[in-house]
C-alpha cells in the first residue's frame, strides 16, 4: 500500500518523490517519503476526502492500522535539507514599543 499517483510531487531541494500529508495532531502539512519504509516512524492513510493524513507511531500505538502504511518523514532523509531554525535560546533584537507603567494624574 502507498500513496496514489495524484499525491506524488518532487521535493524542491533534492528532487526526491514525496507526498504531502496533514498531521492528525494539528492539521499542518508534513512532507513524507512516497515509498513505504519499514523503518519509518509515521503511519499514513488516505481519508475519505482523498487527502493523506499522517500520525506518529508511539509506544502506545507502535504499529500502523490495517488501512495505514509506515513511512519516513522527508526531513529525515532529504539530501539538501533547509537550514535549521534558531532554537530561540539566544538574545534577539526587540522591536516595538516598550511598556511604561501607568502613572496617576496629579490634581
N, C-alpha and C positions, 0 to 999 in steps of 0.2 A: 504494500500500500504506500502511497505517497501523494504529493500534490498533482493536480491535473495541469495540463499544458497552459491553461488560461492564467494560472497563478505564477508561472515562471518568468523571471526577469533576470537581468545581469547586474551584478554589483558594479557601481560606477568606478570604484577604486581598483578592483582586481579582475573584473570581468567574469567572475565565477557565477554559475547559475544558482540563484537564490529565490526565495519567495517571502513575501511579507505576510505576517500573521498578527492578529490582535491578541494582546495578553488578556487572559481571563481575569487577572487581578485588577487592572486599571484601564483596560481598553487602549493602551498605547501600541503603536506599531513596532514590531520587532523583526529584523531580518533573520531568516532561518535558512540553513543549507537545504537545497532542494532534494538531495539524496538522503534517504533514511540512513541513520547511523546507530548501530547497536551501542556505541559508547556515548551517545548523546544524553543530555540531562533535561530534555524538553519533550513534552508529548503534544503532538499537533493533530488537529482534527478539522474537518470541513463541516461547518454549520449548515443548517437547513437554508440559510440565506445565501449560501455559496461562498462565504468568506472563510478564511482559515483562522483558527483560534489556537493559541499556544498556552501551555501551563508548565510550570516547573515540576519535575519529578522530585519528590521529597522522601524522607524516611517513612513518613506516614503513608504515602502513596508512591512506592518506588517503581511500579510497573505501569505502562500505558494500558488504557482500557481497550476493549476489542476494536473499536472504531478509530483508535488513535494510532499514530506511528511515532517512533522515537527519532528525534532529530537533534542536531547540534546547532547552537546559536552561531550565526555567521561571524559575529565579532570575535569569536574564539579562534576562527580558522582563516580569517581574511589575510591575504598575502601583503596587503598595504593598508593597515587599519588607520582610521583617523587619529589625529593627535589626541593624547589623553587630556581630559579636562582637569583643571585645578581642583584640588580637594577642598579648597576654601580655608585651609588652616593658616595661611599667611595673612599679613595685613593687606587690606585692599583700600583703594582710594575711596573716600566718601564723597558723595555728591548730594546736592540739595540744601535745604535749609536746616540748620541746627535748631532743635527745640530750645526755647527760652522759658524759664519758669515764669508763671504768672505773677504779676505784682498788683497789689491792691491800689486803687486810685486814692489819692490823698484829697481830703477835703470835703 
